[in-house]
Amino acid sequence: MAANVIPTSRDIYLEVDGRKVAVVQSYTAQTTKSSTTVEAFGEAEPVATLPGQNKHVLELTRIYATDEALADGIDFYGLEDFSLVICKPDRRVIYSGCQWSKIGESGTLGAAVVEKVTVVASRRVETRL
């Protein structure tokens, strides 16, 4: 029986151009889909429902920039088109085309910590390992 491995912060990270720029302690993900009903004249109920676009919203908690990203002068407020990578025991989930929509931060002297970031992603891809 294979032991389940719980993902840690090294398994949840932000990536820009293939480089890990920050690790994430925890996340929540929510995907919604907009749908449209098709109504026909004289019908009491819709005759069909058309699927719409998916919207991926993620809330990231406790984001720590990597030493390399800090040396490069990373600015979370300037991040655009990045990816969130979540490594699970049997698969990898990648949210790409990310843009942040809200940043809430707090920190202490000498620590580079962003507490909460809300991210909107354009794509979600899941690959089996």
MMTF fields as JSON, N, C-alpha, C and O atoms, coordinates in Angstrom:
{
  "mmtfVersion": "1.0.0",
  "mmtfProducer": "UNKNOWN",
  "numBonds": 515,
  "numAtoms": 516,
  "numGroups": 129,
  "numChains": 1,
  "numModels": 1,
  "chainsPerModel": [1],
  "groupsPerChain": [129],
  "chainIdList": ["A"],
  "bondAtomList": [4, 2, 8, 6, 12, 10, 16, 14, 20, 18, 24, 22, 28, 26, 32, 30, 36, 34, 40, 38, 44, 42, 48, 46, 52, 50, 56, 54, 60, 58, 64, 62, 68, 66, 72, 70, 76, 74, 80, 78, 84, 82, 88, 86, 92, 90, 96, 94, 100, 98, 104, 102, 108, 106, 112, 110, 116, 114, 120, 118, 124, 122, 128, 126, 132, 130, 136, 134, 140, 138, 144, 142, 148, 146, 152, 150, 156, 154, 160, 158, 164, 162, 168, 166, 172, 170, 176, 174, 180, 178, 184, 182, 188, 186, 192, 190, 196, 194, 200, 198, 204, 202, 208, 206, 212, 210, 216, 214, 220, 218, 224, 222, 228, 226, 232, 230, 236, 234, 240, 238, 244, 242, 248, 246, 252, 250, 256, 254, 260, 258, 264, 262, 268, 266, 272, 270, 276, 274, 280, 278, 284, 282, 288, 286, 292, 290, 296, 294, 300, 298, 304, 302, 308, 306, 312, 310, 316, 314, 320, 318, 324, 322, 328, 326, 332, 330, 336, 334, 340, 338, 344, 342, 348, 346, 352, 350, 356, 354, 360, 358, 364, 362, 368, 366, 372, 370, 376, 374, 380, 378, 384, 382, 388, 386, 392, 390, 396, 394, 400, 398, 404, 402, 408, 406, 412, 410, 416, 414, 420, 418, 424, 422, 428, 426, 432, 430, 436, 434, 440, 438, 444, 442, 448, 446, 452, 450, 456, 454, 460, 458, 464, 462, 468, 466, 472, 470, 476, 474, 480, 478, 484, 482, 488, 486, 492, 490, 496, 494, 500, 498, 504, 502, 508, 506, 512, 510],
  "bondOrderList": [1, 1, 1, 1, 1, 1, 1, 1, 1, 1, 1, 1, 1, 1, 1, 1, 1, 1, 1, 1, 1, 1, 1, 1, 1, 1, 1, 1, 1, 1, 1, 1, 1, 1, 1, 1, 1, 1, 1, 1, 1, 1, 1, 1, 1, 1, 1, 1, 1, 1, 1, 1, 1, 1, 1, 1, 1, 1, 1, 1, 1, 1, 1, 1, 1, 1, 1, 1, 1, 1, 1, 1, 1, 1, 1, 1, 1, 1, 1, 1, 1, 1, 1, 1, 1, 1, 1, 1, 1, 1, 1, 1, 1, 1, 1, 1, 1, 1, 1, 1, 1, 1, 1, 1, 1, 1, 1, 1, 1, 1, 1, 1, 1, 1, 1, 1, 1, 1, 1, 1, 1, 1, 1, 1, 1, 1, 1, 1],
  "groupList": [{"groupName": "MET", "atomNameList": ["N", "CA", "C", "O"], "elementList": ["N", "C", "C", "O"], "formalChargeList": [0, 0, 0, 0], "bondAtomList": [1, 0, 2, 1, 3, 2], "bondOrderList": [1, 1, 2], "singleLetterCode": "M", "chemCompType": "L-PEPTIDE LINKING"}, {"groupName": "ALA", "atomNameList": ["N", "CA", "C", "O"], "elementList": ["N", "C", "C", "O"], "formalChargeList": [0, 0, 0, 0], "bondAtomList": [1, 0, 2, 1, 3, 2], "bondOrderList": [1, 1, 2], "singleLetterCode": "A", "chemCompType": "L-PEPTIDE LINKING"}, {"groupName": "ASN", "atomNameList": ["N", "CA", "C", "O"], "elementList": ["N", "C", "C", "O"], "formalChargeList": [0, 0, 0, 0], "bondAtomList": [1, 0, 2, 1, 3, 2], "bondOrderList": [1, 1, 2], "singleLetterCode": "N", "chemCompType": "L-PEPTIDE LINKING"}, {"groupName": "VAL", "atomNameList": ["N", "CA", "C", "O"], "elementList": ["N", "C", "C", "O"], "formalChargeList": [0, 0, 0, 0], "bondAtomList": [1, 0, 2, 1, 3, 2], "bondOrderList": [1, 1, 2], "singleLetterCode": "V", "chemCompType": "L-PEPTIDE LINKING"}, {"groupName": "ILE", "atomNameList": ["N", "CA", "C", "O"], "elementList": ["N", "C", "C", "O"], "formalChargeList": [0, 0, 0, 0], "bondAtomList": [1, 0, 2, 1, 3, 2], "bondOrderList": [1, 1, 2], "singleLetterCode": "I", "chemCompType": "L-PEPTIDE LINKING"}, {"groupName": "PRO", "atomNameList": ["N", "CA", "C", "O"], "elementList": ["N", "C", "C", "O"], "formalChargeList": [0, 0, 0, 0], "bondAtomList": [1, 0, 2, 1, 3, 2], "bondOrderList": [1, 1, 2], "singleLetterCode": "P", "chemCompType": "L-PEPTIDE LINKING"}, {"groupName": "THR", "atomNameList": ["N", "CA", "C", "O"], "elementList": ["N", "C", "C", "O"], "formalChargeList": [0, 0, 0, 0], "bondAtomList": [1, 0, 2, 1, 3, 2], "bondOrderList": [1, 1, 2], "singleLetterCode": "T", "chemCompType": "L-PEPTIDE LINKING"}, {"groupName": "SER", "atomNameList": ["N", "CA", "C", "O"], "elementList": ["N", "C", "C", "O"], "formalChargeList": [0, 0, 0, 0], "bondAtomList": [1, 0, 2, 1, 3, 2], "bondOrderList": [1, 1, 2], "singleLetterCode": "S", "chemCompType": "L-PEPTIDE LINKING"}, {"groupName": "ARG", "atomNameList": ["N", "CA", "C", "O"], "elementList": ["N", "C", "C", "O"], "formalChargeList": [0, 0, 0, 0], "bondAtomList": [1, 0, 2, 1, 3, 2], "bondOrderList": [1, 1, 2], "singleLetterCode": "R", "chemCompType": "L-PEPTIDE LINKING"}, {"groupName": "ASP", "atomNameList": ["N", "CA", "C", "O"], "elementList": ["N", "C", "C", "O"], "formalChargeList": [0, 0, 0, 0], "bondAtomList": [1, 0, 2, 1, 3, 2], "bondOrderList": [1, 1, 2], "singleLetterCode": "D", "chemCompType": "L-PEPTIDE LINKING"}, {"groupName": "TYR", "atomNameList": ["N", "CA", "C", "O"], "elementList": ["N", "C", "C", "O"], "formalChargeList": [0, 0, 0, 0], "bondAtomList": [1, 0, 2, 1, 3, 2], "bondOrderList": [1, 1, 2], "singleLetterCode": "Y", "chemCompType": "L-PEPTIDE LINKING"}, {"groupName": "LEU", "atomNameList": ["N", "CA", "C", "O"], "elementList": ["N", "C", "C", "O"], "formalChargeList": [0, 0, 0, 0], "bondAtomList": [1, 0, 2, 1, 3, 2], "bondOrderList": [1, 1, 2], "singleLetterCode": "L", "chemCompType": "L-PEPTIDE LINKING"}, {"groupName": "GLU", "atomNameList": ["N", "CA", "C", "O"], "elementList": ["N", "C", "C", "O"], "formalChargeList": [0, 0, 0, 0], "bondAtomList": [1, 0, 2, 1, 3, 2], "bondOrderList": [1, 1, 2], "singleLetterCode": "E", "chemCompType": "L-PEPTIDE LINKING"}, {"groupName": "GLY", "atomNameList": ["N", "CA", "C", "O"], "elementList": ["N", "C", "C", "O"], "formalChargeList": [0, 0, 0, 0], "bondAtomList": [1, 0, 2, 1, 3, 2], "bondOrderList": [1, 1, 2], "singleLetterCode": "G", "chemCompType": "PEPTIDE LINKING"}, {"groupName": "LYS", "atomNameList": ["N", "CA", "C", "O"], "elementList": ["N", "C", "C", "O"], "formalChargeList": [0, 0, 0, 0], "bondAtomList": [1, 0, 2, 1, 3, 2], "bondOrderList": [1, 1, 2], "singleLetterCode": "K", "chemCompType": "L-PEPTIDE LINKING"}, {"groupName": "GLN", "atomNameList": ["N", "CA", "C", "O"], "elementList": ["N", "C", "C", "O"], "formalChargeList": [0, 0, 0, 0], "bondAtomList": [1, 0, 2, 1, 3, 2], "bondOrderList": [1, 1, 2], "singleLetterCode": "Q", "chemCompType": "L-PEPTIDE LINKING"}, {"groupName": "PHE", "atomNameList": ["N", "CA", "C", "O"], "elementList": ["N", "C", "C", "O"], "formalChargeList": [0, 0, 0, 0], "bondAtomList": [1, 0, 2, 1, 3, 2], "bondOrderList": [1, 1, 2], "singleLetterCode": "F", "chemCompType": "L-PEPTIDE LINKING"}, {"groupName": "HIS", "atomNameList": ["N", "CA", "C", "O"], "elementList": ["N", "C", "C", "O"], "formalChargeList": [0, 0, 0, 0], "bondAtomList": [1, 0, 2, 1, 3, 2], "bondOrderList": [1, 1, 2], "singleLetterCode": "H", "chemCompType": "L-PEPTIDE LINKING"}, {"groupName": "CYS", "atomNameList": ["N", "CA", "C", "O"], "elementList": ["N", "C", "C", "O"], "formalChargeList": [0, 0, 0, 0], "bondAtomList": [1, 0, 2, 1, 3, 2], "bondOrderList": [1, 1, 2], "singleLetterCode": "C", "chemCompType": "L-PEPTIDE LINKING"}, {"groupName": "TRP", "atomNameList": ["N", "CA", "C", "O"], "elementList": ["N", "C", "C", "O"], "formalChargeList": [0, 0, 0, 0], "bondAtomList": [1, 0, 2, 1, 3, 2], "bondOrderList": [1, 1, 2], "singleLetterCode": "W", "chemCompType": "L-PEPTIDE LINKING"}],
  "groupTypeList": [0, 1, 1, 2, 3, 4, 5, 6, 7, 8, 9, 4, 10, 11, 12, 3, 9, 13, 8, 14, 3, 1, 3, 3, 15, 7, 10, 6, 1, 15, 6, 6, 14, 7, 7, 6, 6, 3, 12, 1, 16, 13, 12, 1, 12, 5, 3, 1, 6, 11, 5, 13, 15, 2, 14, 17, 3, 11, 12, 11, 6, 8, 4, 10, 1, 6, 9, 12, 1, 11, 1, 9, 13, 4, 9, 16, 10, 13, 11, 12, 9, 16, 7, 11, 3, 4, 18, 14, 5, 9, 8, 8, 3, 4, 10, 7, 13, 18, 15, 19, 7, 14, 4, 13, 12, 7, 13, 6, 11, 13, 1, 1, 3, 3, 12, 14, 3, 6, 3, 3, 1, 7, 8, 8, 3, 12, 6, 8, 11],
  "groupIdList": [1, 2, 3, 4, 5, 6, 7, 8, 9, 10, 11, 12, 13, 14, 15, 16, 17, 18, 19, 20, 21, 22, 23, 24, 25, 26, 27, 28, 29, 30, 31, 32, 33, 34, 35, 36, 37, 38, 39, 40, 41, 42, 43, 44, 45, 46, 47, 48, 49, 50, 51, 52, 53, 54, 55, 56, 57, 58, 59, 60, 61, 62, 63, 64, 65, 66, 67, 68, 69, 70, 71, 72, 73, 74, 75, 76, 77, 78, 79, 80, 81, 82, 83, 84, 85, 86, 87, 88, 89, 90, 91, 92, 93, 94, 95, 96, 97, 98, 99, 100, 101, 102, 103, 104, 105, 106, 107, 108, 109, 110, 111, 112, 113, 114, 115, 116, 117, 118, 119, 120, 121, 122, 123, 124, 125, 126, 127, 128, 129],
  "secStructList": [7, 7, 7, 7, 7, 7, 7, 7, 4, 4, 4, 3, 3, 3, 3, 3, 6, 6, 3, 3, 3, 3, 3, 3, 3, 3, 3, 3, 3, 3, 3, 3, 3, 3, 3, 3, 3, 3, 7, 7, 6, 6, 7, 1, 1, 7, 1, 3, 3, 3, 3, 3, 3, 3, 3, 3, 3, 3, 3, 3, 3, 3, 3, 3, 3, 7, 2, 2, 2, 2, 2, 6, 6, 7, 7, 4, 4, 4, 7, 3, 3, 3, 3, 3, 3, 3, 3, 7, 1, 1, 3, 3, 3, 3, 3, 3, 3, 3, 3, 3, 3, 3, 3, 3, 7, 7, 7, 7, 6, 6, 7, 7, 3, 3, 3, 3, 3, 3, 3, 3, 3, 1, 3, 3, 3, 3, 3, 3, 7],
  "xCoordList": [0.842, 0.0, 0.889, 1.744, 0.681, 1.481, 0.99, -0.212, 1.933, 1.59, 1.237, 1.925, 0.175, -0.189, 0.735, 0.979, 1.24, 2.124, 1.341, 0.749, 1.337, 0.635, 1.534, 2.684, 1.027, 1.852, 2.297, 1.539, 3.524, 4.063, 4.271, 3.968, 4.785, 4.967, 5.974, 5.924, 6.884, 7.807, 7.108, 7.633, 5.905, 5.128, 4.071, 3.389, 3.931, 2.987, 3.792, 4.313, 3.892, 4.768, 4.325, 3.554, 4.84, 4.618, 5.802, 6.95, 5.498, 6.523, 6.379, 5.27, 7.499, 7.525, 8.582, 9.748, 8.185, 9.102, 9.89, 11.086, 9.218, 9.856, 10.708, 11.307, 10.783, 11.581, 10.671, 9.689, 10.99, 10.251, 10.626, 11.796, 9.623, 9.906, 9.378, 9.799, 8.459, 7.906, 7.264, 6.768, 7.283, 6.562, 5.317, 5.286, 4.307, 3.009, 2.687, 2.779, 2.311, 1.995, 0.658, 0.551, -0.361, -1.659, -2.429, -2.093, -3.472, -4.283, -5.711, -5.968, -6.62, -7.964, -8.233, -7.81, -8.937, -9.238, -10.732, -11.38, -11.261, -12.671, -12.802, -12.283, -13.503, -13.762, -15.26, -16.034, -15.657, -17.07, -17.219, -16.283, -18.403, -18.689, -19.956, -20.972, -19.87, -21.064, -21.802, -21.189, -23.099, -23.909, -25.064, -25.478, -25.577, -26.68, -27.802, -27.552, -29.021, -30.149, -30.686, -30.632, -31.203, -31.809, -33.31, -33.797, -34.028, -35.477, -36.118, -35.617, -37.226, -37.974, -39.357, -39.956, -39.839, -41.146, -42.217, -42.298, -43.027, -44.127, -43.774, -44.663, -42.498, -42.088, -42.065, -41.666, -42.495, -42.525, -41.149, -40.878, -40.286, -38.946, -37.906, -38.232, -36.669, -35.613, -35.478, -35.724, -35.09, -34.927, -33.503, -33.258, -32.564, -31.173, -30.397, -30.833, -29.253, -28.313, -26.968, -26.461, -26.386, -25.085, -23.99, -24.103, -22.929, -21.832, -21.082, -20.938, -20.618, -19.854, -18.402, -17.903, -17.738, -16.318, -16.107, -16.942, -14.97, -14.565, -13.815, -13.104, -13.985, -13.24, -12.582, -13.265, -11.266, -10.502, -10.026, -9.276, -10.464, -10.045, -9.36, -9.91, -8.16, -7.368, -6.995, -6.676, -7.039, -6.561, -5.332, -5.399, -4.223, -2.942, -2.616, -2.802, -2.132, -1.805, -0.337, 0.194, 0.295, 1.715, 2.607, 2.981, 2.929, 3.795, 5.178, 5.342, 6.174, 7.557, 8.36, 8.425, 8.963, 9.809, 11.059, 11.594, 11.523, 12.763, 13.943, 13.83, 15.071, 16.269, 16.685, 17.097, 16.578, 16.962, 16.044, 16.506, 14.735, 13.791, 14.022, 13.906, 14.352, 14.665, 15.906, 15.957, 16.904, 18.132, 17.853, 18.513, 16.869, 16.49, 15.541, 15.162, 15.151, 14.276, 12.811, 12.133, 12.315, 10.912, 9.977, 10.201, 8.929, 7.899, 6.56, 6.123, 5.9, 4.634, 3.589, 2.734, 3.655, 2.694, 2.919, 2.001, 4.113, 4.411, 4.277, 4.45, 3.969, 3.851, 2.664, 1.555, 2.921, 1.874, 2.175, 3.335, 1.143, 1.256, 2.174, 3.126, 1.873, 2.647, 1.793, 0.62, 2.377, 1.672, 1.717, 2.678, 0.661, 0.643, 0.737, -0.087, 1.745, 1.962, 1.685, 2.228, 0.832, 0.48, 0.848, 0.243, 1.84, 2.289, 1.571, 1.71, 0.806, 0.093, 0.75, 1.54, 0.448, 1.134, 1.025, 1.976, -0.106, -0.305, -0.449, -0.594, -0.411, -0.613, -0.075, 0.263, -0.01, 0.405, -0.7, -1.172, -1.107, -2.12, -1.428, -0.745, -1.619, -0.985, -2.07, -2.821, -2.13, -2.985, -2.07, -1.12, -2.35, -1.45, -2.191, -3.414, -1.423, -1.98, -2.537, -3.55, -1.877, -2.381, -2.118, -1.097, -3.076, -2.973, -3.507, -4.501, -2.862, -3.389, -4.529, -4.523, -5.515, -6.615, -6.686, -7.305, -6.044, -6.039, -4.823, -4.514, -4.137, -2.991, -3.198, -3.45, -3.089, -3.12, -1.836, -1.531, -1.084, 0.215, 0.424, -0.141, 1.266, 1.776, 3.122, 3.365, 3.974, 5.294, 6.009, 5.541, 7.161, 8.015, 9.371, 9.69, 10.149, 11.463, 12.31, 12.47, 12.841, 13.722, 13.023, 13.696, 11.695, 10.968, 10.289, 9.693, 10.389, 9.725, 8.492, 8.544, 7.381, 6.175, 5.003, 4.81, 4.23, 2.952, 1.913, 1.968, 0.981, 0.047, -1.026, -1.194, -1.758, -2.842, -2.841, -2.745, -2.95, -3.043, -4.191, -4.256, -5.09, -6.157, -5.728, -5.318, -5.828, -5.322, -6.441, -7.252, -6.482, -7.39, -6.524, -5.586, -6.848, -6.075, -6.907, -8.127, -6.238, -6.962, -7.095, -8.023, -6.178, -6.223, -5.888, -5.172, -6.428, -6.104, -5.781, -6.582, -4.605, -4.169, -3.748, -3.045, -4.188, -3.848, -3.117, -3.612, -1.936, -1.155, -0.899, -0.642, -0.967, -0.664, 0.824, 1.513, 1.33, 2.757, 3.051, 4.205],
  "yCoordList": [-1.175, 0.0, 1.241, 1.403, 2.106, 3.318, 4.35, 4.542, 4.999, 6.037, 7.317, 7.709, 7.968, 9.256, 10.322, 10.385, 11.15, 12.231, 13.527, 13.874, 14.237, 15.515, 16.58, 16.715, 17.356, 18.412, 19.425, 19.766, 19.9, 20.926, 22.192, 22.227, 23.231, 24.497, 24.381, 25.173, 23.418, 23.277, 22.67, 22.705, 22.108, 21.492, 22.425, 22.067, 23.611, 24.614, 25.881, 26.468, 26.299, 27.435, 28.238, 27.769, 29.477, 30.352, 30.226, 30.103, 30.259, 30.083, 31.189, 31.5, 31.776, 32.777, 32.343, 32.181, 32.154, 31.727, 30.474, 30.38, 29.515, 28.263, 28.332, 27.326, 29.484, 29.642, 29.746, 30.487, 29.007, 29.088, 30.407, 30.648, 31.266, 32.576, 32.704, 33.595, 31.823, 31.889, 30.56, 29.84, 30.25, 29.078, 29.568, 30.672, 28.723, 29.076, 28.07, 26.862, 28.56, 27.648, 26.953, 25.749, 27.681, 27.054, 27.814, 28.943, 27.158, 27.766, 27.245, 26.192, 27.988, 27.507, 27.832, 28.871, 26.937, 27.133, 26.992, 26.123, 27.858, 27.783, 28.042, 29.03, 27.141, 27.31, 27.428, 26.611, 28.451, 28.635, 28.633, 28.949, 28.276, 28.259, 29.066, 28.876, 29.967, 30.711, 29.892, 29.373, 29.784, 29.035, 29.913, 30.83, 29.622, 30.383, 29.428, 28.381, 29.781, 28.955, 29.456, 30.647, 28.516, 28.84, 28.674, 27.595, 29.742, 29.7, 29.71, 30.334, 29.013, 28.97, 29.57, 29.403, 30.261, 30.899, 29.84, 28.833, 30.083, 29.188, 28.055, 27.316, 27.896, 26.83, 27.373, 28.514, 26.55, 26.967, 26.885, 27.573, 26.041, 25.849, 26.016, 25.885, 26.3, 26.401, 25.083, 24.005, 25.19, 23.989, 23.458, 22.32, 24.266, 23.819, 24.739, 25.841, 24.254, 25.056, 24.981, 23.889, 26.126, 26.182, 26.446, 27.367, 25.638, 25.862, 27.146, 27.516, 27.803, 29.033, 28.835, 27.71, 29.912, 29.88, 29.554, 29.864, 28.921, 28.659, 29.866, 30.553, 30.115, 31.175, 30.537, 29.978, 30.621, 30.031, 31.145, 32.028, 31.1, 32.084, 31.331, 30.374, 31.768, 31.099, 32.103, 33.256, 31.655, 32.485, 31.809, 30.679, 32.508, 31.987, 32.624, 33.826, 31.81, 32.306, 32.051, 30.984, 33.012, 32.962, 32.605, 31.449, 33.604, 33.45, 33.952, 35.085, 33.103, 33.441, 33.463, 32.459, 34.586, 34.678, 33.833, 33.751, 33.202, 32.431, 33.39, 34.567, 32.883, 33.719, 34.287, 35.444, 33.47, 33.928, 35.051, 36.032, 34.907, 35.948, 37.234, 38.328, 37.105, 38.3, 38.997, 40.224, 38.204, 38.786, 39.494, 40.476, 38.985, 39.61, 40.783, 41.44, 41.053, 42.198, 41.94, 42.821, 40.744, 40.424, 41.437, 41.908, 41.757, 42.672, 41.986, 41.888, 41.509, 40.797, 41.669, 41.158, 42.982, 43.883, 43.987, 44.348, 43.679, 43.739, 42.402, 42.334, 41.34, 40.015, 39.954, 40.366, 39.427, 39.207, 37.922, 37.53, 37.269, 36.063, 35.017, 34.543, 34.674, 33.661, 32.406, 32.397, 31.36, 30.099, 29.718, 30.024, 29.043, 28.412, 26.92, 26.356, 26.271, 24.842, 24.153, 24.533, 23.133, 22.364, 20.911, 20.264, 20.403, 19.024, 18.154, 18.348, 17.197, 16.248, 14.883, 14.7, 13.925, 12.627, 11.933, 11.279, 12.061, 11.342, 12.232, 11.73, 13.537, 14.444, 15.835, 16.156, 16.636, 18.038, 18.889, 18.615, 19.927, 20.863, 22.199, 22.729, 22.729, 24.001, 24.989, 24.75, 26.09, 27.206, 28.207, 28.704, 28.503, 29.391, 30.636, 30.737, 31.57, 32.841, 33.628, 34.314, 33.529, 34.143, 35.646, 36.146, 36.336, 37.751, 37.887, 37.253, 38.7, 38.904, 39.911, 40.82, 39.744, 40.703, 41.4, 42.457, 40.8, 41.434, 40.943, 39.751, 41.871, 41.525, 42.152, 43.352, 41.327, 41.817, 41.359, 40.166, 42.274, 41.881, 42.383, 43.385, 41.633, 42.062, 41.386, 40.337, 41.958, 41.369, 41.887, 42.771, 41.291, 41.713, 42.084, 41.754, 42.76, 43.214, 42.042, 41.041, 42.173, 41.158, 40.002, 39.12, 39.967, 38.867, 39.371, 40.448, 38.576, 38.918, 38.039, 36.979, 38.481, 37.666, 38.461, 39.622, 37.841, 38.382, 37.423, 36.229, 37.904, 37.029, 36.417, 35.197, 37.223, 36.699, 37.374, 38.596, 36.545, 37.051, 36.322, 35.093, 37.069, 36.475, 36.546, 37.597, 35.408, 35.26, 34.771, 33.936, 35.287, 34.786, 34.145, 34.762, 32.885, 32.145, 31.943, 31.796, 31.939, 31.736, 30.263, 29.888, 29.418, 27.991, 27.118, 27.528, 25.902, 24.878, 23.594, 23.106, 23.059, 21.823, 20.842, 21.205, 19.601, 18.575, 17.456, 16.934, 17.092, 16.02, 14.928, 15.209, 13.693, 12.532, 12.312, 12.48, 11.937, 11.659, 10.195, 9.775],
  "zCoordList": [0.0, 0.0, 0.0, 0.871, -0.977, -1.083, -0.076, 0.107, 0.564, 1.538, 0.811, -0.132, 1.24, 0.671, 1.228, 2.433, 0.347, 0.746, 0.708, -0.315, 1.814, 1.883, 1.294, 1.713, 0.311, -0.272, 0.773, 1.681, 0.639, 1.527, 0.715, -0.478, 1.357, 0.647, -0.49, -1.431, -0.427, -1.553, -2.77, -3.883, -2.54, -3.609, -4.191, -5.151, -3.62, -4.103, -4.323, -3.376, -5.581, -5.84, -7.05, -7.887, -7.117, -8.257, -9.194, -8.767, -10.473, -11.488, -12.533, -12.966, -12.934, -14.002, -15.002, -14.644, -16.247, -17.305, -16.911, -17.184, -16.269, -15.884, -14.628, -14.248, -13.97, -12.75, -11.548, -11.573, -10.488, -9.235, -8.572, -8.275, -8.34, -7.744, -6.324, -5.587, -5.929, -4.576, -4.226, -5.093, -2.931, -2.44, -1.7, -1.157, -1.697, -1.122, -0.03, -0.25, 1.145, 2.236, 2.024, 2.259, 1.586, 1.368, 0.298, -0.061, -0.199, -1.249, -1.162, -0.578, -1.742, -2.017, -3.474, -3.979, -4.141, -5.565, -5.772, -5.189, -6.609, -6.952, -8.443, -8.963, -9.126, -10.55, -10.751, -10.253, -11.485, -11.808, -13.321, -14.056, -13.765, -15.204, -15.442, -14.773, -16.408, -16.782, -17.843, -18.776, -17.694, -18.65, -19.1, -18.391, -20.284, -20.847, -21.228, -21.825, -20.891, -21.303, -22.639, -22.949, -23.414, -24.707, -24.552, -24.215, -24.797, -24.66, -26.036, -26.972, -26.137, -27.399, -27.165, -26.102, -28.166, -28.076, -27.812, -28.516, -26.798, -26.495, -25.552, -25.127, -25.21, -24.29, -22.864, -22.633, -21.914, -20.511, -19.858, -18.874, -20.411, -19.852, -20.955, -22.135, -20.588, -21.603, -22.377, -21.836, -23.633, -24.466, -24.433, -24.834, -23.962, -23.879, -22.941, -22.608, -22.536, -21.756, -22.444, -22.701, -22.746, -23.411, -22.388, -21.579, -22.42, -21.466, -21.808, -22.973, -20.769, -20.951, -20.575, -20.55, -20.289, -19.957, -18.482, -17.633, -18.201, -16.826, -16.288, -17.022, -14.99, -14.315, -13.094, -12.235, -13.02, -11.922, -11.0, -11.417, -9.748, -8.746, -7.613, -7.067, -7.266, -6.237, -5.162, -5.453, -3.924, -2.821, -2.236, -1.753, -2.284, -1.812, -0.465, -0.272, 0.454, 1.786, 2.084, 1.775, 2.672, 3.063, 1.88, 1.682, 1.12, -0.04, 0.318, 0.771, 0.114, 0.43, -0.864, -1.574, -1.169, -2.361, -2.162, -1.056, -3.246, -3.167, -3.059, -3.404, -2.581, -2.453, -3.805, -3.896, -4.862, -6.206, -6.672, -7.253, -6.417, -6.823, -6.046, -6.599, -4.75, -3.958, -4.492, -4.568, -4.861, -5.419, -6.74, -7.08, -7.483, -8.757, -8.569, -9.539, -7.311, -7.026, -7.358, -7.886, -7.054, -7.351, -6.718, -5.603, -7.45, -6.973, -7.218, -8.365, -6.162, -6.324, -7.019, -7.742, -6.802, -7.432, -8.94, -9.676, -9.4, -10.819, -11.54, -12.756, -10.797, -11.419, -12.365, -12.026, -13.567, -14.562, -15.293, -15.422, -15.769, -16.585, -15.943, -16.563, -14.712, -13.996, -13.835, -14.208, -13.285, -13.07, -11.605, -10.899, -11.151, -9.841, -10.092, -10.812, -9.499, -9.672, -8.345, -7.307, -8.393, -7.198, -7.475, -8.329, -6.75, -6.921, -5.902, -4.695, -6.398, -5.549, -5.719, -6.646, -4.854, -4.934, -6.292, -6.72, -6.972, -8.22, -9.45, -10.564, -9.258, -10.394, -10.073, -8.933, -11.115, -10.987, -11.597, -12.701, -10.865, -11.351, -11.588, -10.712, -12.786, -13.142, -13.567, -14.513, -12.848, -13.23, -13.926, -13.322, -15.188, -15.935, -16.415, -16.309, -16.939, -17.369, -16.199, -16.33, -15.055, -13.815, -13.755, -14.226, -13.16, -12.82, -11.398, -11.044, -10.595, -9.255, -9.311, -10.141, -8.417, -8.353, -7.005, -6.88, -5.981, -4.661, -3.887, -3.888, -3.228, -2.389, -1.019, -0.903, 0.014, 1.39, 2.051, 2.046, 2.616, 3.161, 4.571, 5.008, 5.259, 6.542, 6.701, 6.105, 7.474, 7.603, 8.831, 9.549, 9.03, 10.125, 9.557, 8.415, 10.346, 9.933, 9.437, 10.136, 8.245, 7.682, 7.004, 6.471, 7.001, 6.359, 5.093, 5.077, 4.035, 2.775, 2.639, 2.016, 3.225, 3.268, 2.731, 3.093, 1.875, 1.457, 2.008, 1.713, 2.788, 3.493, 2.611, 2.619, 1.85, 1.018, -0.344, -0.458, -1.367, -2.733, -3.407, -3.375, -4.013, -4.813, -6.263, -6.756, -6.939, -8.302, -9.212, -8.813, -10.426, -11.456, -12.525, -13.031, -12.873, -13.869, -15.124, -15.056, -16.269, -17.52, -17.884, -18.601, -17.397, -17.747, -16.54, -15.627, -16.567, -15.565, -16.315, -17.112, -16.05, -16.692, -15.601, -14.659, -15.744, -14.772, -15.508, -16.507, -15.007, -15.615, -14.601, -13.431, -15.038, -14.177, -14.128, -15.134, -12.973, -12.824, -13.064, -12.981]
}
